[in-house]
Amino acid sequence: MGCCSSQLLDNEANQDLDNFVPTGGNKPLRKKSLSWTADAPLNFEQLKAKRDEFWETAPTYEGRREIWERLRTACETEDLTQAQSIVDSLRLSVPTGHLSDGCYDELGNCYIIPVYCFTEPTNFVRPSSDSTIKHSITDSNPGYELLDKKGPYSTPIPTITITEHTESEPKEEPLYVPPTSTSSAKNGGEELVVRLSTGKDIRVKAHPTDTMEVIKQRVCSAEQIEPSTVNVRFFYMGKILDINATIADTKVPTGGVIQALVVLI
């Protein structure tokens, strides 16, 4: 669903995010196929709740609420023309042509929309077809007491309850905690949450003197990604964090959530 996608084009993948100035460019919206996998399988209700939570809390970080509300409509529509008209009416700049990569208003506010707002995860749990069978069996039973016709006397047959055995809702698995270095452990350190653009949360230990470059290394370690193959841009409370800034400089509290946009080089 939605109007945007997942695979980056060659020229997009080679962009240096740290030197990328989005205010100078704007491209028309175009579709691409997005793909992501949730930490645990999600059904329709869980995915909807996850999306609703994002759209309700996004205005508290950066940007204007009325723009976020219109952007939600643009992301949820299947009509690319309608999405483009919404973006144009809001006077938004979309540097890559994909809302999933972020867009900017006239005041320079950044609107980053996670991929789970556009499409279902690869491990999406769809309703079981057994539900239809159950309902047809239940509806065909008028509520009478069945009788045994074998003997000369009719005797009640015990009521049989047919129960649908469906896969229970997945339990939330604990988020992966990457190993911390010996130095961080000795110095205490604090736990931070890095939320990727896919919606996945990664918990990392960080010392106040650690830079965002160190955080990038730990995120890559948790995701088993070679750091030299990706560019990572960090955001906190709607503000871009300098890669050389320390945790103390950013004033991110223990348990605070830092948003991260990761792009392959």
VOPA-493701 format. One record per residue: residue in three letters; x, y, z of N, C-alpha, C in turn. Coordinates in steps of 0.2 Angstrom, whole numbers, plus 2048, in hexadecimal, padded with zeros to 3 digits. Example, Ala and Ser with C-alpha at 12.3 -4.5 7.8 and 13.67 -1.06 7.14 Angstrom:
2
PT  type  n.x  n.y  n.z  ca.x  ca.y  ca.z  c.x  c.y  c.z
PT   ALA  842  7E4  827   83E   7EA   827  842  7F0  827
PT   SER  840  7F5  823   844   7FB   824  840  800  827
% end
This chain:
265
PT  type  n.x  n.y  n.z  ca.x  ca.y  ca.z  c.x  c.y  c.z
PT   MET  804  7FA  800   800   800   800  804  806  800
PT   GLY  801  80C  7FF   805   812   7FF  808  814  7F8
PT   CYS  80C  819  7F8   80F   81B   7F1  816  81B  7F1
PT   CYS  81A  818  7F5   821   818   7F5  824  811  7F6
PT   SER  82A  810  7F7   82E   80A   7F6  834  808  7FA
PT   SER  838  803  7F7   83E   801   7FB  845  801  7F8
PT   GLN  845  7FF  7F2   84C   7FE   7EF  84E  805  7ED
PT   LEU  854  807  7EF   857   80D   7ED  85A  80D  7E6
PT   LEU  85A  812  7E2   85D   812   7DB  864  813  7DC
PT   ASP  868  811  7D7   86F   812   7D8  872  819  7DA
PT   ASN  86F  81E  7D7   871   825   7D8  86F  827  7DF
PT   GLU  86A  824  7E2   867   825   7E9  86C  822  7EE
PT   ALA  86E  81C  7EC   872   818   7F1  878  81B  7F2
PT   ASN  87B  81E  7ED   882   821   7ED  882  828  7F0
PT   GLN  87C  82B  7F2   87C   831   7F5  880  831  7FC
PT   ASP  883  836  7FE   886   837   804  881  83B  808
PT   LEU  87E  838  80D   879   83B   811  87B  841  815
PT   ASP  882  840  818   884   845   81C  885  84C  818
PT   ASN  886  84B  811   887   851   80D  881  853  809
PT   PHE  87C  84F  80A   876   850   806  871  856  808
PT   VAL  870  85B  804   86C   861   806  865  860  802
PT   PRO  860  85E  806   85A   85C   802  856  862  800
PT   THR  857  868  803   853   86E   801  854  870  7FA
PT   GLY  859  86E  7F7   85A   871   7F0  857  86C  7EA
PT   GLY  853  867  7EC   851   863   7E7  84A  860  7E9
PT   ASN  846  85E  7E4   83F   85C   7E5  83E  857  7DF
PT   LYS  83C  851  7E0   83A   84D   7DB  833  84A  7DB
PT   PRO  82F  849  7D6   828   847   7D6  828  840  7D9
PT   LEU  823  83E  7DC   822   838   7E0  822  832  7DA
PT   ARG  825  82D  7DC   825   827   7D8  825  820  7DC
PT   LYS  822  81B  7DA   822   815   7DE  828  811  7DD
PT   LYS  829  80D  7E3   82F   808   7E3  82C  803  7E8
PT   SER  82F  7FD  7E8   82C   7F7   7EC  830  7F8  7F3
PT   LEU  82D  7F8  7F8   82F   7F8   7FF  82F  7F1  802
PT   SER  834  7F0  806   834   7E9   80A  837  7EA  810
PT   TRP  834  7E7  816   837   7E7   81C  834  7E1  820
PT   THR  838  7DF  826   836   7DA   82A  836  7DC  831
PT   ALA  830  7DB  834   82F   7DD   83B  833  7D8  840
PT   ASP  835  7DB  846   838   7D7   84B  834  7D0  84C
PT   ALA  82E  7D1  84D   829   7CB   84E  824  7CC  849
PT   PRO  821  7C6  847   81B   7C6   842  815  7CB  844
PT   LEU  813  7CF  840   80D   7D3   842  807  7D1  83E
PT   ASN  801  7D2  841   7FB   7D1   83E  7F8  7D8  83C
PT   PHE  7F2  7D8  839   7EF   7DF   837  7EE  7E4  83D
PT   GLU  7EC  7E1  842   7EA   7E6   848  7F1  7E9  84B
PT   GLN  7F6  7E4  84B   7FC   7E7   84E  800  7EC  849
PT   LEU  7FF  7EA  843   802   7EF   83E  7FF  7F6  83E
PT   LYS  7F8  7F6  83E   7F4   7FC   83F  7F6  800  845
PT   ALA  7F6  7FC  84A   7F8   800   851  7FF  803  850
PT   LYS  804  800  84D   80A   802   84C  80A  809  848
PT   ARG  806  808  843   806   80E   83E  802  814  842
PT   ASP  7FD  813  845   7F9   818   849  7FE  81B  84E
PT   GLU  802  817  852   806   81A   857  80B  81F  854
PT   PHE  80E  81D  84E   812   822   84A  80F  828  848
PT   TRP  809  828  845   806   82E   843  804  832  848
PT   GLU  802  82F  84E   800   833   854  805  837  857
PT   THR  80B  834  857   811   837   85B  816  83B  857
PT   ALA  816  83A  850   81A   83D   84C  81A  845  84C
PT   PRO  815  848  84D   815   84F   84E  818  852  854
PT   THR  819  84E  859   81D   850   85F  824  851  85E
PT   TYR  827  84E  858   82E   84E   857  830  854  853
PT   GLU  82D  855  84D   82F   85A   849  829  85B  844
PT   GLY  828  861  841   824   863   83C  81D  865  83E
PT   ARG  818  866  83A   812   868   83B  80C  863  83B
PT   ARG  808  863  840   803   85D   840  7FF  85D  83A
PT   GLU  7FD  862  837   7F8   862   831  7FC  85F  82B
PT   ILE  803  860  82B   807   85D   826  807  855  827
PT   TRP  808  853  82D   808   84C   82F  802  849  82D
PT   GLU  7FC  84C  82E   7F6   849   82D  7F5  848  825
PT   ARG  7F7  84D  821   7F6   84D   81A  7FB  847  817
PT   LEU  801  847  81A   806   842   818  803  83B  819
PT   ARG  800  83A  81E   7FD   833   820  7F8  831  81A
PT   THR  7F4  836  818   7F0   834   812  7F4  833  80C
PT   ALA  7F9  837  80B   7FD   835   805  800  82F  805
PT   CYS  802  82D  80B   806   826   80C  801  820  80B
PT   GLU  7FB  821  80D   7F6   81C   80D  7F2  81B  807
PT   THR  7F3  820  802   7EF   81F   7FC  7F3  81B  7F7
PT   GLU  7EF  817  7F3   7F2   813   7ED  7F3  818  7E7
PT   ASP  7F0  81E  7E7   7F0   822   7E1  7F6  827  7E2
PT   LEU  7FB  826  7DD   801   82A   7DD  7FF  831  7DC
PT   THR  7FA  832  7D7   7F8   839   7D5  7F5  83D  7DB
PT   GLN  7F1  839  7DF   7EE   83D   7E5  7F4  83E  7EA
PT   ALA  7F9  83A  7EB   7FE   83B   7F0  802  841  7ED
PT   GLN  804  841  7E7   807   847   7E4  804  84E  7E5
PT   SER  7FD  84E  7E4   7F9   854   7E5  7FA  856  7ED
PT   ILE  7FA  851  7F1   7FA   853   7F8  801  856  7FA
PT   VAL  806  853  7F7   80D   855   7F8  80E  85C  7F5
PT   ASP  80B  85E  7EF   80B   864   7EC  808  869  7F0
PT   SER  802  868  7F3   7FE   86C   7F7  801  86E  7FD
PT   LEU  805  86A  800   809   86B   806  80F  86F  805
PT   ARG  811  870  7FE   817   873   7FC  81D  86F  7FF
PT   LEU  81D  868  7FF   823   864   802  828  863  7FC
PT   SER  82E  862  7FF   834   860   7FA  835  859  7FC
PT   VAL  835  854  7F7   837   84D   7F7  83D  84C  7F3
PT   PRO  843  84C  7F6   849   84C   7F2  84A  846  7EE
PT   THR  848  840  7F1   849   83A   7ED  843  837  7E9
PT   GLY  83D  83B  7EA   837   839   7E7  833  833  7EB
PT   HIS  836  831  7F1   833   82C   7F5  831  82F  7FC
PT   LEU  82B  82F  7FE   82A   831   805  82D  82D  80A
PT   SER  82F  827  808   832   823   80D  839  825  80F
PT   ASP  83C  829  80B   843   82C   80C  842  833  80F
PT   GLY  83C  835  810   83C   83C   814  83A  842  80F
PT   CYS  837  847  812   835   84D   80E  836  853  813
PT   TYR  836  859  810   837   85F   814  832  864  812
PT   ASP  82F  868  817   82B   86E   816  82F  874  814
PT   GLU  82B  879  813   82E   880   812  833  883  817
PT   LEU  831  881  81D   835   883   823  83B  87F  824
PT   GLY  83C  879  820   842   875   821  841  86F  826
PT   ASN  83A  86E  829   839   869   82D  839  862  829
PT   CYS  83C  85D  82C   83D   857   829  837  852  82B
PT   TYR  834  84E  826   82F   849   828  831  843  825
PT   ILE  834  83E  82A   836   838   828  831  833  82A
PT   ILE  82F  82F  825   829   82A   826  82C  823  826
PT   PRO  82B  81F  82B   82E   818   82B  82B  813  826
PT   VAL  82E  80E  824   82C   80A   81E  826  806  820
PT   TYR  825  805  826   81F   801   828  818  805  827
PT   CYS  819  80B  826   813   80F   824  810  80E  81D
PT   PHE  815  80B  819   813   80A   812  811  803  810
PT   THR  814  7FE  813   813   7F7   811  813  7F3  817
PT   GLU  810  7ED  816   810   7E7   81B  817  7E4  81B
PT   PRO  819  7E1  821   81F   7DE   822  81F  7D7  81E
PT   THR  825  7D5  81D   826   7CE   819  823  7C8  81E
PT   ASN  823  7CA  824   820   7C4   829  819  7C6  82C
PT   PHE  815  7CA  827   80F   7CC   829  80A  7C5  82A
PT   VAL  806  7C5  82F   802   7BF   831  7FB  7C1  82E
PT   ARG  7F9  7BD  829   7F2   7BE   826  7ED  7BA  829
PT   PRO  7E7  7BC  829   7E1   7B8   82C  7E1  7B1  829
PT   SER  7E0  7AC  82E   7E0   7A5   82B  7D9  7A4  828
PT   SER  7DA  79F  822   7D4   79E   81F  7CF  799  823
PT   ASP  7D2  796  828   7CE   792   82D  7C8  796  830
PT   SER  7C9  79C  831   7C4   7A0   834  7BD  7A0  830
PT   THR  7BE  7A0  829   7B8   79F   825  7B4  798  826
PT   ILE  7B8  793  827   7B5   78C   828  7B2  78C  82F
PT   LYS  7B5  78F  834   7B2   78F   83A  7AB  793  83A
PT   HIS  7AB  799  837   7A5   79C   837  79F  799  833
PT   SER  7A1  795  82E   79C   792   82A  799  78C  82E
PT   ILE  79D  788  832   79B   783   836  797  786  83C
PT   THR  799  78B  83F   795   78E   844  78E  790  842
PT   ASP  78E  794  83C   788   797   839  783  791  837
PT   SER  785  78B  835   781   786   833  77D  782  839
PT   ASN  780  783  83F   77D   780   845  778  785  848
PT   PRO  771  783  847   76C   787   849  76B  787  851
PT   GLY  76F  784  854   76E   784   85C  76A  77E  85E
PT   TYR  768  77A  85A   764   774   85C  768  76F  860
PT   GLU  765  76A  864   769   765   867  768  75F  862
PT   LEU  76E  75C  85F   76E   757   85A  76B  750  85E
PT   LEU  768  74C  85A   765   746   85D  768  740  85A
PT   ASP  769  73A  85D   76C   734   85B  766  730  858
PT   LYS  767  72E  851   761   72B   84E  762  723  84E
PT   LYS  768  721  851   769   71A   850  764  715  854
PT   GLY  763  717  85A   75F   713   85F  757  714  85E
PT   PRO  753  711  861   74C   712   861  74A  718  864
PT   TYR  74F  71A  869   74D   720   86C  752  726  86A
PT   SER  750  72B  869   755   731   868  758  733  86E
PT   THR  75F  733  86E   763   736   873  767  73C  871
PT   PRO  767  741  876   76C   747   874  773  745  873
PT   ILE  776  748  86E   77D   747   86D  780  74C  870
PT   PRO  786  74B  873   78A   750   877  78B  756  872
PT   THR  78B  75C  874   78D   762   870  794  762  86F
PT   ILE  796  763  868   79D   763   867  79F  76A  865
PT   THR  7A4  76D  868   7A6   773   867  7AC  773  863
PT   ILE  7AC  777  85D   7B1   777   858  7B5  77D  859
PT   THR  7BB  77D  85B   7BF   783   85D  7C5  784  857
PT   GLU  7C5  78A  855   7CA   78B   850  7D1  78C  853
PT   HIS  7D6  788  851   7DC   788   853  7E1  78D  84E
PT   THR  7E1  793  851   7E5   797   84C  7EC  799  850
PT   GLU  7F1  79B  84C   7F7   79D   84F  7F6  7A3  854
PT   SER  7F9  7A2  85A   7F8   7A7   85F  7FC  7AD  85D
PT   GLU  7FA  7B3  85F   7FD   7B9   85D  804  7B8  860
PT   PRO  809  7BB  85C   810   7BA   85E  812  7BF  864
PT   LYS  816  7BC  868   818   7C0   86E  81E  7C4  86C
PT   GLU  81E  7CA  86F   823   7CF   86D  829  7CC  870
PT   GLU  82E  7CB  86B   835   7C9   86D  839  7CF  870
PT   PRO  83D  7CD  874   842   7D2   877  846  7D5  871
PT   LEU  847  7DC  871   84B   7DE   86C  853  7DC  86D
PT   TYR  856  7DB  867   85D   7D9   868  861  7DF  86B
PT   VAL  865  7DD  870   86A   7E1   873  871  7E0  871
PT   PRO  874  7E4  86D   87B   7E2   86A  880  7E2  870
PT   PRO  885  7DE  870   88A   7DE   875  88D  7E5  876
PT   THR  88F  7E7  87C   892   7ED   87E  899  7EC  87F
PT   SER  89D  7F1  87D   8A5   7F0   87E  8A6  7F0  886
PT   THR  8AC  7EE  887   8AE   7ED   88E  8AF  7F4  891
PT   SER  8B1  7F9  88D   8B2   800   890  8AB  803  891
PT   SER  8A6  802  88D   8A0   805   88F  89D  802  895
PT   ALA  89E  7FB  896   89B   7F8   89C  89E  7FB  8A2
PT   LYS  8A5  7FC  8A2   8A8   7FF   8A8  8A6  806  8A9
PT   ASN  8A5  80A  8A4   8A3   811   8A5  89C  812  8A6
PT   GLY  898  80C  8A7   891   80D   8A8  88D  80D  8A2
PT   GLY  88D  812  89E   889   812   898  881  813  899
PT   GLU  87E  815  894   877   815   895  874  812  88F
PT   GLU  86D  810  88F   86A   80C   88A  866  811  885
PT   LEU  867  811  87F   863   815   87A  860  811  875
PT   VAL  85A  813  872   857   810   86D  858  813  867
PT   VAL  85A  80F  862   85B   812   85B  856  80F  857
PT   ARG  851  813  854   84B   811   850  84D  812  849
PT   LEU  84E  80C  845   84F   80C   83E  849  80F  83A
PT   SER  84A  811  834   845   813   82F  840  80D  82E
PT   THR  842  807  82F   83E   801   82E  839  800  834
PT   GLY  83A  804  839   836   803   83F  839  7FF  844
PT   LYS  83E  7FC  843   842   7F7   848  846  7FB  84D
PT   ASP  845  7F9  853   849   7FC   859  84F  7F8  85B
PT   ILE  854  7FC  85B   85B   7F9   85D  85D  7FC  864
PT   ARG  85E  7F8  869   861   7FB   86F  868  7FB  870
PT   VAL  86B  800  871   873   800   872  875  803  878
PT   LYS  87B  801  87B   87E   805   881  882  80A  87E
PT   ALA  882  810  881   886   815   87F  888  819  885
PT   HIS  88F  81C  885   891   820   88A  890  827  888
PT   PRO  890  82C  88C   88E   833   88A  894  836  886
PT   THR  89A  833  886   89F   835   882  89F  832  87B
PT   ASP  89B  82D  87A   89B   829   873  898  82E  86E
PT   THR  89B  82E  868   898   832   863  893  82E  85F
PT   MET  88F  832  85A   88A   82E   856  88E  829  851
PT   GLU  894  82A  850   898   826   84C  898  81F  84F
PT   VAL  899  81F  856   89A   819   85A  893  816  85A
PT   ILE  88E  81A  85B   887   817   85B  885  813  854
PT   LYS  888  816  84E   887   813   848  88A  80D  848
PT   GLN  890  80C  84A   894   806   84A  890  800  84E
PT   ARG  88D  802  854   889   7FD   858  883  7FB  854
PT   VAL  880  800  851   87A   7FE   84D  87B  7F9  848
PT   CYS  881  7FB  844   883   7F6   83F  885  7F0  841
PT   SER  888  7EF  847   88A   7E9   84A  883  7E5  84C
PT   ALA  87E  7E8  84F   878   7E5   851  875  7E2  84A
PT   GLU  875  7E6  845   872   7E4   83F  876  7E0  83A
PT   GLN  87C  7DE  83C   881   7DB   839  883  7DE  832
PT   ILE  884  7E4  832   885   7E8   82C  88C  7EB  82C
PT   GLU  890  7EB  827   896   7EE   826  895  7F6  826
PT   PRO  898  7F9  82C   897   801   82C  899  805  826
PT   SER  89E  802  822   8A0   806   81D  89C  806  817
PT   THR  896  801  817   892   800   811  88B  804  812
PT   VAL  88B  808  817   884   80C   818  886  813  81B
PT   ASN  881  817  819   881   81E   81C  87B  81E  821
PT   VAL  87C  821  827   877   821   82C  876  829  82E
PT   ARG  870  82B  82E   86F   832   831  86A  831  837
PT   PHE  86C  834  83C   869   833   843  864  83A  844
PT   PHE  85E  839  847   85A   83E   849  858  83D  850
PT   TYR  857  843  853   854   843   85A  850  849  85B
PT   MET  849  848  85D   844   84D   85E  844  851  857
PT   GLY  844  84E  851   844   851   84B  84A  855  849
PT   LYS  850  855  84D   856   858   84B  85B  853  848
PT   ILE  85F  855  843   864   851   841  86A  851  845
PT   LEU  86D  84B  847   873   84B   84C  879  84A  848
PT   ASP  87E  84F  84A   884   84E   846  888  848  848
PT   ILE  88B  845  843   88E   83E   844  894  83E  849
PT   ASN  897  844  84A   89C   845   84F  89A  847  856
PT   ALA  893  848  857   891   84B   85D  891  845  862
PT   THR  892  846  868   891   841   86E  88A  841  870
PT   ILE  889  83B  874   883   83A   877  881  840  87C
PT   ALA  886  842  87F   885   848   884  883  84E  880
PT   ASP  886  84F  87A   884   855   876  87D  855  874
PT   THR  87A  84F  872   874   84E   86F  86E  84F  875
PT   LYS  870  84E  87B   86C   84E   881  866  849  880
PT   VAL  868  843  87D   863   83E   87D  863  83A  884
PT   PRO  85D  83A  887   85D   836   88E  85D  82F  88D
PT   THR  85F  82C  893   85F   824   893  858  822  891
PT   GLY  858  81D  88C   852   81A   88A  84F  81E  884
PT   GLY  852  824  882   850   828   87D  850  825  876
PT   VAL  84C  827  872   84B   824   86B  84F  829  866
PT   ILE  854  826  862   857   829   85D  855  826  856
PT   GLN  852  82A  852   850   827   84B  856  827  846
PT   ALA  857  822  842   85C   821   83E  85A  81F  837
PT   LEU  85D  823  832   85B   822   82B  861  81F  828
PT   VAL  861  818  826   867   814   823  866  813  81C
PT   VAL  86B  815  818   86B   815   811  872  811  80F
PT   LEU  871  80C  80A   877   808   808  87B  80D  803
PT   ILE  881  80C  804   886   810   7FF  887  80C  7F9
% end
